[in-house]
Amino acid sequence: MENKGIAELFSSIAQRYNLLNHILSLGLDFHWRAKTIKEISPEKHEKILDICAGTGDLSALALKYGAKPLALDLSYSMLKIARKRLKNLPVVLGNALRLPFRERSFDAAVMGFGLRNLKDPASGIREAYRVLRPGGRLAILEFSPEPSWFLRPFYMLYLKKLVPLLGGLITGKREAYLHLSHSIESFLKPREVIELMERTGFSVNYFKLTMGTVVLYIGKKEEQ
Ligand SMILES: C[S@@+](CC[C@H](N)C(=O)[O-])C[C@H]1O[C@@H](n2cnc3c(N)ncnc32)[C@H](O)[C@@H]1O
């Protein structure tokens, strides 16, 4: 999907985005995001770029550590909600594939459920790498098309039937939630994401969460 289409899709569900996240993940998204921020262990005043920030959930957690997050997203409506929630959060309307920042501008970067939406995930990872300082950390939190084998049939049923049904009922935007399901099914396997990150120059560690339905990738840029 083109950037304009993606921005419109997320803008159309922005108002109910957080509520739906909590319902569809049965509240597990709180745990996934908390783990993401914990693993990059932000220090006070560190500059953190929240790429594909949406309504700013990861930025909110980074603020609790005393870090200085900056939220970037394509969707004005999502950022508007982030700003309403977090009055002091700087936000930038921009594209993850062409970050409007100089090299080595950030101590760490996070990308929660954004990679799968990028037209070119490899470029997104390269851009994150470029703007990190040497030794900087990147956390990517993303759904996986490869959950544990015993969960797979239920997971696929859940994605194909329940997610569009509930998403449609609560937001009136069934097609947006169909996109969510399709984008998860057709997304890169964990091994492929790790390969992209390693090829870019990150050393990578990862955690499979909730029986492999979600994977947290932690990349470290080499010290120089
Ligand atoms: C599923 S939401 C995730 C929001 C938030 N990070 C979270 O954890 O809830 C994906 C976000 O990525 C944004 N997005 C998609 N493609 C993008 C791009 N190329 N550049 C910047 N943001 C993008 C969308 O507008 C949307 O807000």
The ligand as an SDF file (V2000), in Angstrom:
LIG
                    3D

 27 29  0  0  0  0  0  0  0  0999 V2000
    0.0950   -0.2840   13.9410 C   0  0  0  0  0  0  0  0  0  0  0  0
    0.4940    1.4150   14.1820 S   0  0  0  0  0  0  0  0  0  0  0  0
    1.6330    1.3570   15.5190 C   0  0  0  0  0  0  0  0  0  0  0  0
    1.6020    2.5590   16.4010 C   0  0  0  0  0  0  0  0  0  0  0  0
    2.4430    2.5010   17.6820 C   0  0  0  0  0  0  0  0  0  0  0  0
    3.8530    2.3940   17.4040 N   0  0  0  0  0  0  0  0  0  0  0  0
    2.0200    1.3760   18.5820 C   0  0  0  0  0  0  0  0  0  0  0  0
    2.8740    0.6420   19.0750 O   0  0  0  0  0  0  0  0  0  0  0  0
    0.8160    1.2560   18.8310 O   0  0  0  0  0  0  0  0  0  0  0  0
    1.5350    1.7060   12.8120 C   0  0  0  0  0  0  0  0  0  0  0  0
    1.8350    3.1840   12.6000 C   0  0  0  0  0  0  0  0  0  0  0  0
    2.8380    3.2760   11.5790 O   0  0  0  0  0  0  0  0  0  0  0  0
    2.5810    4.4500   10.8300 C   0  0  0  0  0  0  0  0  0  0  0  0
    3.3030    4.3300    9.5570 N   0  0  0  0  0  0  0  0  0  0  0  0
    3.0870    3.4400    8.5540 C   0  0  0  0  0  0  0  0  0  0  0  0
    3.9680    3.6230    7.5730 N   0  0  0  0  0  0  0  0  0  0  0  0
    4.7920    4.6420    7.9500 C   0  0  0  0  0  0  0  0  0  0  0  0
    5.9020    5.3010    7.3570 C   0  0  0  0  0  0  0  0  0  0  0  0
    6.3560    4.9390    6.1450 N   0  0  0  0  0  0  0  0  0  0  0  0
    6.4950    6.2860    8.0430 N   0  0  0  0  0  0  0  0  0  0  0  0
    6.0380    6.6800    9.2540 C   0  0  0  0  0  0  0  0  0  0  0  0
    4.9840    6.1030    9.8750 N   0  0  0  0  0  0  0  0  0  0  0  0
    4.3580    5.1010    9.2200 C   0  0  0  0  0  0  0  0  0  0  0  0
    1.0660    4.4990   10.7130 C   0  0  0  0  0  0  0  0  0  0  0  0
    0.5870    5.7800   10.3950 O   0  0  0  0  0  0  0  0  0  0  0  0
    0.6600    4.0250   12.1210 C   0  0  0  0  0  0  0  0  0  0  0  0
    0.4520    5.1040   12.9930 O   0  0  0  0  0  0  0  0  0  0  0  0
  1  2  1  0
  2  3  1  0
  2 10  1  0
  3  4  1  0
  4  5  1  0
  5  6  1  0
  5  7  1  0
  7  8  2  0
  7  9  1  0
 10 11  1  0
 11 12  1  0
 11 26  1  0
 12 13  1  0
 13 14  1  0
 13 24  1  0
 14 15  1  0
 14 23  1  0
 15 16  2  0
 16 17  1  0
 17 18  1  0
 17 23  2  0
 18 19  1  0
 18 20  2  0
 20 21  1  0
 21 22  2  0
 22 23  1  0
 24 25  1  0
 24 26  1  0
 26 27  1  0
M  CHG  2   2   1   9  -1
M  END
$$$$
